[in-house]
Amino acid sequence: MDPKELNQHLFSLISMFASACWQQLGKIPNPVDNKITKDLKSAQVTIEMLTMLKEKTKGNLTKTEEKLLDDTISNLQMNYADEVAKGDSPKTEEKPQTEEKK
């Protein structure tokens, strides 16, 4: 991949939002305390921010950057929908550390 096809600052920003959202979805542990918590309201806001970023940068991204943003949003939305379908409450929930990660 040509480095000109993917701005590293944009990549870092998208990665930062995605990591936060995966934590909020309860899919990965928080690196600070190594606990898995779920906060679906915050996950929804994070997805909305990525969607807003996509809308505000429309026409200004390379094909690679656009694909990265689209794929990230799509994956997060599917996992969010899956968590909501499980009937989980949108409030913060803490899972025991021994629970298997998804």
KOLMIBA-592514 format. One line per field, with one value per atom (N, C-alpha, C, O): residue number from 1; atom name; x, y, z. Coordinates in steps of 0.2 Angstrom, whole numbers, plus 5000, padded with zeros to 4 digits. Atoms other than C-alpha are relative to their C-alpha. Layout:
N
nr	(NUM,...)
atom	(CA,...)
px	(X,...)
py	(Y,...)
pz	(Z,...)
END
This chain:
102
nr	(1,1,1,1,2,2,2,2,3,3,3,3,4,4,4,4,5,5,5,5,6,6,6,6,7,7,7,7,8,8,8,8,9,9,9,9,10,10,10,10,11,11,11,11,12,12,12,12,13,13,13,13,14,14,14,14,15,15,15,15,16,16,16,16,17,17,17,17,18,18,18,18,19,19,19,19,20,20,20,20,21,21,21,21,22,22,22,22,23,23,23,23,24,24,24,24,25,25,25,25,26,26,26,26,27,27,27,27,28,28,28,28,29,29,29,29,30,30,30,30,31,31,31,31,32,32,32,32,33,33,33,33,34,34,34,34,35,35,35,35,36,36,36,36,37,37,37,37,38,38,38,38,39,39,39,39,40,40,40,40,41,41,41,41,42,42,42,42,43,43,43,43,44,44,44,44,45,45,45,45,46,46,46,46,47,47,47,47,48,48,48,48,49,49,49,49,50,50,50,50,51,51,51,51,52,52,52,52,53,53,53,53,54,54,54,54,55,55,55,55,56,56,56,56,57,57,57,57,58,58,58,58,59,59,59,59,60,60,60,60,61,61,61,61,62,62,62,62,63,63,63,63,64,64,64,64,65,65,65,65,66,66,66,66,67,67,67,67,68,68,68,68,69,69,69,69,70,70,70,70,71,71,71,71,72,72,72,72,73,73,73,73,74,74,74,74,75,75,75,75,76,76,76,76,77,77,77,77,78,78,78,78,79,79,79,79,80,80,80,80,81,81,81,81,82,82,82,82,83,83,83,83,84,84,84,84,85,85,85,85,86,86,86,86,87,87,87,87,88,88,88,88,89,89,89,89,90,90,90,90,91,91,91,91,92,92,92,92,93,93,93,93,94,94,94,94,95,95,95,95,96,96,96,96,97,97,97,97,98,98,98,98,99,99,99,99,100,100,100,100,101,101,101,101,102,102,102,102)
atom	(N,CA,C,O,N,CA,C,O,N,CA,C,O,N,CA,C,O,N,CA,C,O,N,CA,C,O,N,CA,C,O,N,CA,C,O,N,CA,C,O,N,CA,C,O,N,CA,C,O,N,CA,C,O,N,CA,C,O,N,CA,C,O,N,CA,C,O,N,CA,C,O,N,CA,C,O,N,CA,C,O,N,CA,C,O,N,CA,C,O,N,CA,C,O,N,CA,C,O,N,CA,C,O,N,CA,C,O,N,CA,C,O,N,CA,C,O,N,CA,C,O,N,CA,C,O,N,CA,C,O,N,CA,C,O,N,CA,C,O,N,CA,C,O,N,CA,C,O,N,CA,C,O,N,CA,C,O,N,CA,C,O,N,CA,C,O,N,CA,C,O,N,CA,C,O,N,CA,C,O,N,CA,C,O,N,CA,C,O,N,CA,C,O,N,CA,C,O,N,CA,C,O,N,CA,C,O,N,CA,C,O,N,CA,C,O,N,CA,C,O,N,CA,C,O,N,CA,C,O,N,CA,C,O,N,CA,C,O,N,CA,C,O,N,CA,C,O,N,CA,C,O,N,CA,C,O,N,CA,C,O,N,CA,C,O,N,CA,C,O,N,CA,C,O,N,CA,C,O,N,CA,C,O,N,CA,C,O,N,CA,C,O,N,CA,C,O,N,CA,C,O,N,CA,C,O,N,CA,C,O,N,CA,C,O,N,CA,C,O,N,CA,C,O,N,CA,C,O,N,CA,C,O,N,CA,C,O,N,CA,C,O,N,CA,C,O,N,CA,C,O,N,CA,C,O,N,CA,C,O,N,CA,C,O,N,CA,C,O,N,CA,C,O,N,CA,C,O,N,CA,C,O,N,CA,C,O,N,CA,C,O,N,CA,C,O,N,CA,C,O,N,CA,C,O,N,CA,C,O,N,CA,C,O,N,CA,C,O,N,CA,C,O,N,CA,C,O,N,CA,C,O,N,CA,C,O,N,CA,C,O,N,CA,C,O,N,CA,C,O,N,CA,C,O,N,CA,C,O)
px	(5004,5000,5004,5009,4997,5006,4999,4993,5001,5009,4996,4992,5004,5001,4993,4988,5007,4985,4996,4990,5003,4982,5004,5010,4997,4986,5000,4995,4998,4994,4996,4994,5004,4985,4992,4989,5007,4968,4999,4995,5000,4972,5000,4997,5000,4977,4993,4991,5006,4961,4994,4991,5005,4950,5001,4997,4998,4960,4998,4996,5001,4958,4992,4990,5007,4939,4998,4993,5001,4938,5001,4997,4998,4947,4996,4994,5004,4937,4993,4990,5006,4921,5000,4995,4999,4927,5000,4997,5000,4930,4993,4990,5006,4913,4995,4990,5004,4905,5001,4998,4998,4913,5004,5004,4996,4924,5007,5010,4993,4941,5000,4996,4999,4947,5003,5006,4997,4951,5008,5009,4993,4970,5003,5008,4998,4971,4999,5004,5001,4963,4999,4997,5001,4961,4994,4993,5007,4943,4996,4997,5005,4929,4994,4991,5006,4915,4996,4999,5004,4900,4996,4993,5003,4893,4997,5000,5002,4882,4998,4998,5002,4876,5006,5006,4994,4894,5003,5005,4999,4897,4996,4999,5004,4883,5002,5002,4997,4890,5006,5007,4994,4907,4999,5002,5002,4899,4997,4999,5002,4890,5005,5005,4994,4906,5004,5006,4997,4914,4996,4999,5005,4899,5000,5000,4999,4900,5006,5007,4994,4918,5000,5003,5001,4914,4996,4998,5004,4901,5004,5003,4996,4912,5006,5009,4994,4927,4998,5002,5003,4916,5003,5003,4997,4925,5008,5011,4993,4942,5004,5010,4996,4948,5002,4999,4998,4958,4995,4992,5004,4949,5002,4998,4998,4960,4997,4995,5002,4955,4992,4990,5007,4937,4998,4993,5001,4937,5001,4997,4999,4945,4995,4992,5005,4932,4994,4990,5006,4918,5000,4995,4999,4924,5000,4996,5000,4927,4993,4991,5006,4910,4995,4991,5005,4901,5001,4997,4999,4910,4998,4995,5003,4906,4993,4990,5007,4888,4997,4992,5002,4886,5001,4996,4999,4893,4996,4994,5005,4883,4993,4990,5007,4867,5000,4995,5000,4872,5000,4996,5000,4875,4993,4990,5007,4858,4995,4990,5005,4849,5001,4996,4999,4856,4995,4994,5005,4844,5004,5002,4996,4859,4997,4995,5002,4855,5005,5011,4995,4863,5004,5009,4996,4870,5006,5007,4994,4887,5000,4996,5000,4890,5007,5011,4994,4905,5000,4996,5000,4909,5006,5011,4995,4920,5006,5005,4994,4938,5001,5004,5000,4936,4996,4997,5004,4923,5003,5008,4996,4928,4998,4992,5000,4931,4996,4997,5004,4920,5004,5002)
py	(4994,5000,5006,5007,4994,5017,5005,5006,4996,5028,5006,5009,4994,5042,4999,5003,5002,5032,5000,5000,5000,5033,5005,5003,4995,5048,4997,4994,5004,5041,5004,5000,4996,5055,4997,4996,5003,5049,4993,4991,5007,5031,5000,4996,5000,5035,5002,4999,4998,5044,4995,4994,5006,5030,4995,4992,5006,5017,5002,4998,4998,5027,5000,4997,5001,5028,4993,4991,5007,5010,4996,4992,5004,5004,5002,4998,4998,5015,4996,4994,5003,5008,4992,4990,5007,4990,4999,4994,5000,4993,5001,4997,4998,5001,4994,4993,5005,4986,4994,4988,5006,4974,4995,4989,5005,4966,4999,4994,5000,4970,5004,5008,4997,4975,5007,5009,4993,4993,4999,4995,5001,4994,5002,5000,4997,5004,4995,4994,5004,4992,4993,4988,5007,4976,4997,4991,5002,4975,5001,5006,4999,4972,5003,5000,4997,4984,5001,5001,4999,4987,5007,5007,4994,5004,5002,5005,5000,5003,5007,5009,4993,5022,5003,5007,4997,5027,4997,5001,5003,5015,5003,5004,4997,5022,5007,5009,4993,5040,4999,5003,5001,5034,4998,5001,5002,5026,5006,5007,4994,5042,5005,5008,4995,5052,4998,5002,5002,5041,5001,5003,4999,5042,5008,5010,4993,5061,5002,5006,4999,5061,4998,5001,5002,5051,5005,5007,4995,5064,5006,5009,4993,5079,4999,5004,5000,5072,4997,4995,5003,5065,5004,5011,4997,5069,5002,5005,4998,5073,4994,4995,5006,5055,4996,4996,5004,5043,4994,4993,5007,5026,4996,4993,5004,5018,5002,4998,4997,5030,4999,4998,5001,5029,4993,4992,5007,5010,4998,4995,5001,5010,5003,4999,4997,5022,4996,4995,5004,5012,4994,4992,5007,4995,5001,4997,4999,5002,5001,4998,4999,5009,4994,4993,5006,4994,4994,4992,5005,4982,5002,4998,4998,4992,5000,4998,5000,4994,4993,4992,5007,4976,4997,4993,5002,4972,5003,5000,4997,4985,4997,4996,5003,4978,4993,4992,5007,4961,5001,4997,4999,4967,5003,5000,4997,4977,4994,4993,5006,4961,4995,4991,5005,4951,5002,4999,4997,4962,5003,5004,4997,4970,5007,5011,4993,4986,5005,5003,4996,5001,5004,5007,4997,5006,4996,4991,5003,5002,4993,4993,5006,4984,4997,4998,5002,4976,4992,4989,5007,4958,4997,5001,5002,4947,4998,4997,5001,4945,4993,4992,5006,4927,4998,4992,5001,4928,5000,5004,5000,4923,5006,5008,4994,4937,4998,4992,5001,4938,5003,5002)
pz	(5000,5000,5000,5004,5001,4995,5006,5008,4994,5011,4998,5003,5002,5001,5000,5000,5001,5000,5007,5007,4993,5019,5005,5007,4995,5030,5007,5010,4994,5046,5006,5011,4995,5057,5000,5005,5001,5050,5002,5005,4998,5052,5008,5011,4993,5070,5004,5009,4998,5073,5000,5005,5001,5066,5005,5008,4995,5076,5007,5011,4993,5092,5001,5007,4999,5090,5000,5004,5000,5085,5006,5009,4994,5100,5006,5010,4994,5112,4999,5004,5001,5104,5001,5004,4998,5105,5008,5010,4992,5124,5002,5006,4998,5125,4999,5002,5001,5117,5004,5004,4995,5130,4996,4998,5004,5116,5002,5001,4998,5123,5007,5008,4994,5140,5000,4995,5000,5145,5002,5007,4998,5145,5006,5009,4994,5160,5006,5010,4995,5172,4998,5003,5003,5161,5002,5002,4999,5165,4994,4990,5006,5152,5003,5007,4998,5154,4993,4988,5006,5142,5001,5007,5000,5139,4993,4989,5006,5124,4998,4992,5001,5125,4997,4992,5002,5123,4994,4989,5007,5109,4995,4989,5005,5100,4998,4992,5001,5102,4996,4991,5003,5096,4993,4988,5007,5080,4997,4991,5003,5077,4998,4993,5002,5078,4994,4990,5006,5065,4994,4989,5006,5054,4998,4992,5001,5056,4997,4992,5003,5052,4992,4988,5007,5036,4996,4990,5004,5031,4999,4993,5001,5034,4996,4993,5005,5024,4994,4990,5006,5010,4994,4994,5005,4994,5001,4996,4998,5003,5002,5004,4998,5006,4994,4989,5006,4995,5001,5006,5000,4991,5006,5009,4994,5004,5007,5011,4993,5018,5000,5006,5000,5013,5001,5005,4999,5013,5007,5011,4993,5030,5005,5009,4996,5037,4999,5004,5001,5029,5004,5007,4997,5035,5008,5011,4992,5053,5002,5007,4998,5054,4999,5004,5001,5047,5005,5008,4995,5058,5007,5011,4993,5074,5000,5005,5001,5068,5001,5005,5000,5066,5007,5010,4993,5083,5005,5010,4996,5091,5000,5005,5001,5084,5003,5006,4997,5090,5007,5010,4992,5108,5002,5007,4999,5107,5000,5004,5001,5100,5006,5007,4995,5115,5006,5011,4995,5126,5005,5011,4995,5135,5001,4997,4998,5144,4998,4997,5002,5137,5005,5004,4994,5154,5000,4998,4999,5159,5004,5010,4997,5164,5001,4996,4999,5171,5000,5003,5000,5167,5004,5004,4997,5177,4995,4989,5004,5170,4997,4992,5002,5169,4994,4991,5005,5156,4993,4992,5007,5138,4996,4996,5005,5126,4994,4992,5007,5110,4995,4989)
END
